[in-house]
Amino acid sequence: MGIGSLNGISMSAAVGGFGQDNLVPIEELVAAIRAVNRGELEARGRVWKLRRGAGKPVIVELVEQDSGDVIDLLLPEEVVRMAAGLEKER
């Protein structure tokens, strides 16, 4: 299972979860992941990373930075909602 770098992602596609009903522009997803990673999450040594497999839906994984272990998985639209909620709190 590979975890891709956010810096090397093409910004031209839209991504969705398992049902592909709610497509999220990739640039919006990358911005949301960066917003959620800022602050306390990174301080705890955990980050959300984008994973895209050939022919598979895009998944966002919560990864323990030291070990590389995947702790949790989210659909792209859930990460965008999480980032929007954090923005409202600020």
Backbone as XML, in Angstrom:
<?xml version="1.0"?>
<chain id="A" units="angstrom">
  <residue number="1" name="MET">
    <atom name="N" x="0.850" y="-1.161" z="0.000"/>
    <atom name="CA" x="0.000" y="0.000" z="0.000"/>
    <atom name="C" x="0.896" y="1.223" z="0.000"/>
  </residue>
  <residue number="2" name="GLY">
    <atom name="N" x="0.726" y="2.106" z="-0.975"/>
    <atom name="CA" x="1.546" y="3.305" z="-1.056"/>
    <atom name="C" x="0.794" y="4.530" z="-0.613"/>
  </residue>
  <residue number="3" name="ILE">
    <atom name="N" x="1.492" y="5.401" z="0.028"/>
    <atom name="CA" x="0.908" y="6.674" z="0.447"/>
    <atom name="C" x="1.593" y="7.760" z="-0.347"/>
  </residue>
  <residue number="4" name="GLY">
    <atom name="N" x="0.819" y="8.469" z="-1.146"/>
    <atom name="CA" x="1.398" y="9.470" z="-2.020"/>
    <atom name="C" x="1.661" y="10.781" z="-1.331"/>
  </residue>
  <residue number="5" name="SER">
    <atom name="N" x="2.621" y="11.490" z="-1.846"/>
    <atom name="CA" x="2.940" y="12.822" z="-1.362"/>
    <atom name="C" x="1.903" y="13.802" z="-1.858"/>
  </residue>
  <residue number="6" name="LEU">
    <atom name="N" x="1.525" y="14.743" z="-1.026"/>
    <atom name="CA" x="0.569" y="15.765" z="-1.435"/>
    <atom name="C" x="1.179" y="16.721" z="-2.447"/>
  </residue>
  <residue number="7" name="ASN">
    <atom name="N" x="2.479" y="16.824" z="-2.495"/>
    <atom name="CA" x="3.135" y="17.747" z="-3.409"/>
    <atom name="C" x="3.130" y="17.252" z="-4.845"/>
  </residue>
  <residue number="8" name="GLY">
    <atom name="N" x="3.011" y="15.961" z="-5.068"/>
    <atom name="CA" x="3.111" y="15.422" z="-6.405"/>
    <atom name="C" x="1.784" y="15.076" z="-7.056"/>
  </residue>
  <residue number="9" name="ILE">
    <atom name="N" x="0.688" y="15.555" z="-6.503"/>
    <atom name="CA" x="-0.631" y="15.187" z="-6.995"/>
    <atom name="C" x="-1.088" y="16.144" z="-8.083"/>
  </residue>
  <residue number="10" name="SER">
    <atom name="N" x="-1.628" y="15.591" z="-9.142"/>
    <atom name="CA" x="-2.198" y="16.419" z="-10.201"/>
    <atom name="C" x="-3.414" y="17.152" z="-9.656"/>
  </residue>
  <residue number="11" name="MET">
    <atom name="N" x="-3.520" y="18.418" z="-9.954"/>
    <atom name="CA" x="-4.609" y="19.223" z="-9.427"/>
    <atom name="C" x="-5.793" y="19.310" z="-10.384"/>
  </residue>
  <residue number="12" name="SER">
    <atom name="N" x="-5.878" y="18.439" z="-11.368"/>
    <atom name="CA" x="-6.909" y="18.571" z="-12.381"/>
    <atom name="C" x="-8.103" y="17.647" z="-12.184"/>
  </residue>
  <residue number="13" name="ALA">
    <atom name="N" x="-8.022" y="16.688" z="-11.283"/>
    <atom name="CA" x="-9.079" y="15.700" z="-11.142"/>
    <atom name="C" x="-9.960" y="15.991" z="-9.936"/>
  </residue>
  <residue number="14" name="ALA">
    <atom name="N" x="-11.160" y="15.429" z="-9.971"/>
    <atom name="CA" x="-12.042" y="15.450" z="-8.814"/>
    <atom name="C" x="-12.075" y="14.039" z="-8.257"/>
  </residue>
  <residue number="15" name="VAL">
    <atom name="N" x="-12.172" y="13.937" z="-6.949"/>
    <atom name="CA" x="-12.157" y="12.619" z="-6.318"/>
    <atom name="C" x="-13.377" y="12.466" z="-5.443"/>
  </residue>
  <residue number="16" name="GLY">
    <atom name="N" x="-13.789" y="11.235" z="-5.264"/>
    <atom name="CA" x="-14.932" y="10.948" z="-4.414"/>
    <atom name="C" x="-14.680" y="9.702" z="-3.612"/>
  </residue>
  <residue number="17" name="GLY">
    <atom name="N" x="-15.625" y="9.405" z="-2.749"/>
    <atom name="CA" x="-15.495" y="8.239" z="-1.899"/>
    <atom name="C" x="-15.926" y="6.970" z="-2.600"/>
  </residue>
  <residue number="18" name="PHE">
    <atom name="N" x="-16.295" y="5.991" z="-1.821"/>
    <atom name="CA" x="-16.594" y="4.673" z="-2.358"/>
    <atom name="C" x="-17.734" y="4.699" z="-3.361"/>
  </residue>
  <residue number="19" name="GLY">
    <atom name="N" x="-18.770" y="5.486" z="-3.095"/>
    <atom name="CA" x="-19.901" y="5.563" z="-4.008"/>
    <atom name="C" x="-19.673" y="6.523" z="-5.147"/>
  </residue>
  <residue number="20" name="GLN">
    <atom name="N" x="-18.646" y="7.361" z="-5.050"/>
    <atom name="CA" x="-18.306" y="8.355" z="-6.060"/>
    <atom name="C" x="-19.425" y="9.370" z="-6.271"/>
  </residue>
  <residue number="21" name="ASP">
    <atom name="N" x="-20.377" y="9.485" z="-5.330"/>
    <atom name="CA" x="-21.480" y="10.427" z="-5.480"/>
    <atom name="C" x="-21.039" y="11.857" z="-5.237"/>
  </residue>
  <residue number="22" name="ASN">
    <atom name="N" x="-20.238" y="12.073" z="-4.231"/>
    <atom name="CA" x="-19.812" y="13.416" z="-3.850"/>
    <atom name="C" x="-18.387" y="13.650" z="-4.307"/>
  </residue>
  <residue number="23" name="LEU">
    <atom name="N" x="-18.236" y="14.178" z="-5.504"/>
    <atom name="CA" x="-16.892" y="14.422" z="-6.005"/>
    <atom name="C" x="-16.338" y="15.708" z="-5.409"/>
  </residue>
  <residue number="24" name="VAL">
    <atom name="N" x="-15.091" y="15.650" z="-4.997"/>
    <atom name="CA" x="-14.395" y="16.785" z="-4.387"/>
    <atom name="C" x="-13.224" y="17.134" z="-5.292"/>
  </residue>
  <residue number="25" name="PRO">
    <atom name="N" x="-13.106" y="18.407" z="-5.694"/>
    <atom name="CA" x="-11.923" y="18.781" z="-6.487"/>
    <atom name="C" x="-10.647" y="18.464" z="-5.706"/>
  </residue>
  <residue number="26" name="ILE">
    <atom name="N" x="-9.663" y="17.898" z="-6.379"/>
    <atom name="CA" x="-8.446" y="17.449" z="-5.705"/>
    <atom name="C" x="-7.749" y="18.596" z="-4.979"/>
  </residue>
  <residue number="27" name="GLU">
    <atom name="N" x="-7.760" y="19.797" z="-5.560"/>
    <atom name="CA" x="-7.100" y="20.920" z="-4.888"/>
    <atom name="C" x="-7.817" y="21.275" z="-3.583"/>
  </residue>
  <residue number="28" name="GLU">
    <atom name="N" x="-9.140" y="21.104" z="-3.549"/>
    <atom name="CA" x="-9.895" y="21.348" z="-2.315"/>
    <atom name="C" x="-9.558" y="20.287" z="-1.272"/>
  </residue>
  <residue number="29" name="LEU">
    <atom name="N" x="-9.417" y="19.043" z="-1.707"/>
    <atom name="CA" x="-9.059" y="17.962" z="-0.788"/>
    <atom name="C" x="-7.668" y="18.165" z="-0.207"/>
  </residue>
  <residue number="30" name="VAL">
    <atom name="N" x="-6.708" y="18.508" z="-1.045"/>
    <atom name="CA" x="-5.340" y="18.734" z="-0.572"/>
    <atom name="C" x="-5.308" y="19.891" z="0.422"/>
  </residue>
  <residue number="31" name="ALA">
    <atom name="N" x="-6.023" y="20.977" z="0.130"/>
    <atom name="CA" x="-6.087" y="22.117" z="1.059"/>
    <atom name="C" x="-6.728" y="21.705" z="2.379"/>
  </residue>
  <residue number="32" name="ALA">
    <atom name="N" x="-7.766" y="20.879" z="2.315"/>
    <atom name="CA" x="-8.431" y="20.414" z="3.534"/>
    <atom name="C" x="-7.503" y="19.544" z="4.372"/>
  </residue>
  <residue number="33" name="ILE">
    <atom name="N" x="-6.754" y="18.643" z="3.725"/>
    <atom name="CA" x="-5.813" y="17.786" z="4.452"/>
    <atom name="C" x="-4.754" y="18.645" z="5.144"/>
  </residue>
  <residue number="34" name="ARG">
    <atom name="N" x="-4.236" y="19.625" z="4.439"/>
    <atom name="CA" x="-3.223" y="20.506" z="5.040"/>
    <atom name="C" x="-3.800" y="21.281" z="6.213"/>
  </residue>
  <residue number="35" name="ALA">
    <atom name="N" x="-5.028" y="21.761" z="6.099"/>
    <atom name="CA" x="-5.657" y="22.521" z="7.185"/>
    <atom name="C" x="-5.870" y="21.648" z="8.417"/>
  </residue>
  <residue number="36" name="VAL">
    <atom name="N" x="-6.318" y="20.428" z="8.211"/>
    <atom name="CA" x="-6.576" y="19.516" z="9.333"/>
    <atom name="C" x="-5.268" y="19.073" z="9.981"/>
  </residue>
  <residue number="37" name="ASN">
    <atom name="N" x="-4.215" y="18.920" z="9.194"/>
    <atom name="CA" x="-2.925" y="18.475" z="9.738"/>
    <atom name="C" x="-2.257" y="19.533" z="10.610"/>
  </residue>
  <residue number="38" name="ARG">
    <atom name="N" x="-2.542" y="20.800" z="10.348"/>
    <atom name="CA" x="-1.876" y="21.872" z="11.106"/>
    <atom name="C" x="-2.172" y="21.773" z="12.596"/>
  </residue>
  <residue number="39" name="GLY">
    <atom name="N" x="-1.203" y="22.123" z="13.382"/>
    <atom name="CA" x="-1.424" y="22.268" z="14.817"/>
    <atom name="C" x="-1.300" y="20.994" z="15.607"/>
  </residue>
  <residue number="40" name="GLU">
    <atom name="N" x="-2.332" y="20.707" z="16.380"/>
    <atom name="CA" x="-2.283" y="19.645" z="17.377"/>
    <atom name="C" x="-2.034" y="18.267" z="16.778"/>
  </residue>
  <residue number="41" name="LEU">
    <atom name="N" x="-2.614" y="17.979" z="15.636"/>
    <atom name="CA" x="-2.449" y="16.656" z="15.034"/>
    <atom name="C" x="-0.988" y="16.386" z="14.692"/>
  </residue>
  <residue number="42" name="GLU">
    <atom name="N" x="-0.333" y="17.340" z="14.037"/>
    <atom name="CA" x="1.087" y="17.174" z="13.716"/>
    <atom name="C" x="1.937" y="17.110" z="14.972"/>
  </residue>
  <residue number="43" name="ALA">
    <atom name="N" x="1.558" y="17.880" z="15.986"/>
    <atom name="CA" x="2.307" y="17.871" z="17.234"/>
    <atom name="C" x="2.254" y="16.493" z="17.904"/>
  </residue>
  <residue number="44" name="ARG">
    <atom name="N" x="1.211" y="15.750" z="17.640"/>
    <atom name="CA" x="1.072" y="14.398" z="18.196"/>
    <atom name="C" x="1.740" y="13.333" z="17.328"/>
  </residue>
  <residue number="45" name="GLY">
    <atom name="N" x="2.353" y="13.769" z="16.227"/>
    <atom name="CA" x="3.050" y="12.822" z="15.365"/>
    <atom name="C" x="2.130" y="12.044" z="14.435"/>
  </residue>
  <residue number="46" name="ARG">
    <atom name="N" x="0.962" y="12.619" z="14.140"/>
    <atom name="CA" x="0.013" y="11.977" z="13.238"/>
    <atom name="C" x="-0.370" y="12.955" z="12.136"/>
  </residue>
  <residue number="47" name="VAL">
    <atom name="N" x="-0.558" y="12.447" z="10.942"/>
    <atom name="CA" x="-0.975" y="13.290" z="9.822"/>
    <atom name="C" x="-1.952" y="12.535" z="8.923"/>
  </residue>
  <residue number="48" name="TRP">
    <atom name="N" x="-2.819" y="13.293" z="8.263"/>
    <atom name="CA" x="-3.695" y="12.730" z="7.248"/>
    <atom name="C" x="-2.935" y="12.734" z="5.934"/>
  </residue>
  <residue number="49" name="LYS">
    <atom name="N" x="-3.008" y="11.627" z="5.197"/>
    <atom name="CA" x="-2.338" y="11.508" z="3.901"/>
    <atom name="C" x="-3.316" y="10.959" z="2.879"/>
  </residue>
  <residue number="50" name="LEU">
    <atom name="N" x="-3.122" y="11.388" z="1.661"/>
    <atom name="CA" x="-3.948" y="10.956" z="0.542"/>
    <atom name="C" x="-3.398" y="9.663" z="-0.027"/>
  </residue>
  <residue number="51" name="ARG">
    <atom name="N" x="-4.284" y="8.704" z="-0.274"/>
    <atom name="CA" x="-3.870" y="7.443" z="-0.898"/>
    <atom name="C" x="-4.756" y="7.195" z="-2.106"/>
  </residue>
  <residue number="52" name="ARG">
    <atom name="N" x="-4.118" y="6.923" z="-3.210"/>
    <atom name="CA" x="-4.864" y="6.633" z="-4.443"/>
    <atom name="C" x="-4.267" y="5.395" z="-5.080"/>
  </residue>
  <residue number="53" name="GLY">
    <atom name="N" x="-5.068" y="4.353" z="-5.217"/>
    <atom name="CA" x="-4.616" y="3.136" z="-5.874"/>
    <atom name="C" x="-5.232" y="3.035" z="-7.253"/>
  </residue>
  <residue number="54" name="ALA">
    <atom name="N" x="-4.589" y="2.343" z="-8.138"/>
    <atom name="CA" x="-5.095" y="2.181" z="-9.497"/>
    <atom name="C" x="-6.463" y="1.506" z="-9.467"/>
  </residue>
  <residue number="55" name="GLY">
    <atom name="N" x="-7.454" y="2.180" z="-10.012"/>
    <atom name="CA" x="-8.801" y="1.626" z="-10.084"/>
    <atom name="C" x="-9.534" y="1.577" z="-8.759"/>
  </residue>
  <residue number="56" name="LYS">
    <atom name="N" x="-8.979" y="2.206" z="-7.741"/>
    <atom name="CA" x="-9.599" y="2.194" z="-6.410"/>
    <atom name="C" x="-9.989" y="3.612" z="-6.032"/>
  </residue>
  <residue number="57" name="PRO">
    <atom name="N" x="-10.951" y="3.756" z="-5.110"/>
    <atom name="CA" x="-11.333" y="5.107" z="-4.684"/>
    <atom name="C" x="-10.216" y="5.779" z="-3.898"/>
  </residue>
  <residue number="58" name="VAL">
    <atom name="N" x="-10.233" y="7.096" z="-3.912"/>
    <atom name="CA" x="-9.274" y="7.869" z="-3.128"/>
    <atom name="C" x="-9.669" y="7.771" z="-1.663"/>
  </residue>
  <residue number="59" name="ILE">
    <atom name="N" x="-8.694" y="7.526" z="-0.828"/>
    <atom name="CA" x="-8.891" y="7.404" z="0.616"/>
    <atom name="C" x="-7.923" y="8.354" z="1.303"/>
  </residue>
  <residue number="60" name="VAL">
    <atom name="N" x="-8.348" y="8.887" z="2.424"/>
    <atom name="CA" x="-7.463" y="9.704" z="3.244"/>
    <atom name="C" x="-7.180" y="8.900" z="4.510"/>
  </residue>
  <residue number="61" name="GLU">
    <atom name="N" x="-5.884" y="8.674" z="4.773"/>
    <atom name="CA" x="-5.469" y="7.849" z="5.908"/>
    <atom name="C" x="-4.866" y="8.707" z="7.006"/>
  </residue>
  <residue number="62" name="LEU">
    <atom name="N" x="-5.176" y="8.381" z="8.254"/>
    <atom name="CA" x="-4.496" y="8.973" z="9.395"/>
    <atom name="C" x="-3.306" y="8.068" z="9.690"/>
  </residue>
  <residue number="63" name="VAL">
    <atom name="N" x="-2.104" y="8.639" z="9.584"/>
    <atom name="CA" x="-0.876" y="7.844" z="9.684"/>
    <atom name="C" x="-0.039" y="8.315" z="10.867"/>
  </residue>
  <residue number="64" name="GLU">
    <atom name="N" x="0.458" y="7.356" z="11.632"/>
    <atom name="CA" x="1.418" y="7.618" z="12.704"/>
    <atom name="C" x="2.755" y="7.853" z="12.016"/>
  </residue>
  <residue number="65" name="GLN">
    <atom name="N" x="3.317" y="9.058" z="12.174"/>
    <atom name="CA" x="4.525" y="9.404" z="11.428"/>
    <atom name="C" x="5.729" y="8.539" z="11.776"/>
  </residue>
  <residue number="66" name="ASP">
    <atom name="N" x="5.908" y="8.206" z="13.016"/>
    <atom name="CA" x="7.087" y="7.432" z="13.413"/>
    <atom name="C" x="7.072" y="6.012" z="12.851"/>
  </residue>
  <residue number="67" name="SER">
    <atom name="N" x="5.921" y="5.354" z="12.940"/>
    <atom name="CA" x="5.847" y="3.950" z="12.542"/>
    <atom name="C" x="5.310" y="3.750" z="11.123"/>
  </residue>
  <residue number="68" name="GLY">
    <atom name="N" x="4.572" y="4.737" z="10.608"/>
    <atom name="CA" x="3.939" y="4.585" z="9.306"/>
    <atom name="C" x="2.641" y="3.800" z="9.363"/>
  </residue>
  <residue number="69" name="ASP">
    <atom name="N" x="2.208" y="3.431" z="10.581"/>
    <atom name="CA" x="0.968" y="2.672" z="10.742"/>
    <atom name="C" x="-0.244" y="3.525" z="10.401"/>
  </residue>
  <residue number="70" name="VAL">
    <atom name="N" x="-1.210" y="2.911" z="9.718"/>
    <atom name="CA" x="-2.472" y="3.583" z="9.413"/>
    <atom name="C" x="-3.395" y="3.396" z="10.609"/>
  </residue>
  <residue number="71" name="ILE">
    <atom name="N" x="-3.865" y="4.511" z="11.156"/>
    <atom name="CA" x="-4.699" y="4.490" z="12.358"/>
    <atom name="C" x="-6.179" y="4.561" z="12.012"/>
  </residue>
  <residue number="72" name="ASP">
    <atom name="N" x="-6.507" y="5.317" z="10.957"/>
    <atom name="CA" x="-7.907" y="5.519" z="10.597"/>
    <atom name="C" x="-7.993" y="5.846" z="9.114"/>
  </residue>
  <residue number="73" name="LEU">
    <atom name="N" x="-9.173" y="5.706" z="8.541"/>
    <atom name="CA" x="-9.437" y="6.033" z="7.139"/>
    <atom name="C" x="-10.657" y="6.942" z="7.061"/>
  </residue>
  <residue number="74" name="LEU">
    <atom name="N" x="-10.628" y="7.878" z="6.139"/>
    <atom name="CA" x="-11.782" y="8.751" z="5.892"/>
    <atom name="C" x="-12.000" y="8.891" z="4.393"/>
  </residue>
  <residue number="75" name="LEU">
    <atom name="N" x="-13.230" y="9.156" z="4.023"/>
    <atom name="CA" x="-13.538" y="9.504" z="2.643"/>
    <atom name="C" x="-13.158" y="10.958" z="2.411"/>
  </residue>
  <residue number="76" name="PRO">
    <atom name="N" x="-12.833" y="11.327" z="1.177"/>
    <atom name="CA" x="-12.429" y="12.712" z="0.892"/>
    <atom name="C" x="-13.426" y="13.753" z="1.376"/>
  </residue>
  <residue number="77" name="GLU">
    <atom name="N" x="-14.711" y="13.521" z="1.159"/>
    <atom name="CA" x="-15.709" y="14.516" z="1.562"/>
    <atom name="C" x="-15.771" y="14.707" z="3.075"/>
  </residue>
  <residue number="78" name="GLU">
    <atom name="N" x="-15.414" y="13.672" z="3.841"/>
    <atom name="CA" x="-15.387" y="13.796" z="5.296"/>
    <atom name="C" x="-14.246" y="14.717" z="5.749"/>
  </residue>
  <residue number="79" name="VAL">
    <atom name="N" x="-13.121" y="14.639" z="5.075"/>
    <atom name="CA" x="-11.978" y="15.497" z="5.413"/>
    <atom name="C" x="-12.312" y="16.956" z="5.088"/>
  </residue>
  <residue number="80" name="VAL">
    <atom name="N" x="-12.981" y="17.190" z="3.972"/>
    <atom name="CA" x="-13.383" y="18.548" z="3.597"/>
    <atom name="C" x="-14.346" y="19.109" z="4.638"/>
  </residue>
  <residue number="81" name="ARG">
    <atom name="N" x="-15.299" y="18.302" z="5.095"/>
    <atom name="CA" x="-16.234" y="18.750" z="6.149"/>
    <atom name="C" x="-15.491" y="19.038" z="7.453"/>
  </residue>
  <residue number="82" name="MET">
    <atom name="N" x="-14.522" y="18.181" z="7.792"/>
    <atom name="CA" x="-13.739" y="18.381" z="9.011"/>
    <atom name="C" x="-12.980" y="19.706" z="8.950"/>
  </residue>
  <residue number="83" name="ALA">
    <atom name="N" x="-12.351" y="19.992" z="7.822"/>
    <atom name="CA" x="-11.600" y="21.231" z="7.654"/>
    <atom name="C" x="-12.527" y="22.439" z="7.740"/>
  </residue>
  <residue number="84" name="ALA">
    <atom name="N" x="-13.716" y="22.330" z="7.154"/>
    <atom name="CA" x="-14.686" y="23.438" z="7.219"/>
    <atom name="C" x="-15.114" y="23.696" z="8.658"/>
  </residue>
  <residue number="85" name="GLY">
    <atom name="N" x="-15.299" y="22.635" z="9.418"/>
    <atom name="CA" x="-15.652" y="22.775" z="10.834"/>
    <atom name="C" x="-14.556" y="23.441" z="11.632"/>
  </residue>
  <residue number="86" name="LEU">
    <atom name="N" x="-13.308" y="23.087" z="11.355"/>
    <atom name="CA" x="-12.178" y="23.712" z="12.038"/>
    <atom name="C" x="-12.084" y="25.199" z="11.696"/>
  </residue>
  <residue number="87" name="GLU">
    <atom name="N" x="-12.356" y="25.528" z="10.437"/>
    <atom name="CA" x="-12.297" y="26.924" z="9.994"/>
    <atom name="C" x="-13.359" y="27.753" z="10.716"/>
  </residue>
  <residue number="88" name="LYS">
    <atom name="N" x="-14.534" y="27.196" z="10.941"/>
    <atom name="CA" x="-15.610" y="27.901" z="11.659"/>
    <atom name="C" x="-15.213" y="28.177" z="13.108"/>
  </residue>
  <residue number="89" name="GLU">
    <atom name="N" x="-14.458" y="27.250" z="13.709"/>
    <atom name="CA" x="-14.033" y="27.396" z="15.108"/>
    <atom name="C" x="-12.986" y="28.485" z="15.279"/>
  </residue>
  <residue number="90" name="ARG">
    <atom name="N" x="-12.250" y="28.807" z="14.216"/>
    <atom name="CA" x="-11.157" y="29.785" z="14.319"/>
    <atom name="C" x="-11.657" y="31.180" z="14.298"/>
  </residue>
</chain>
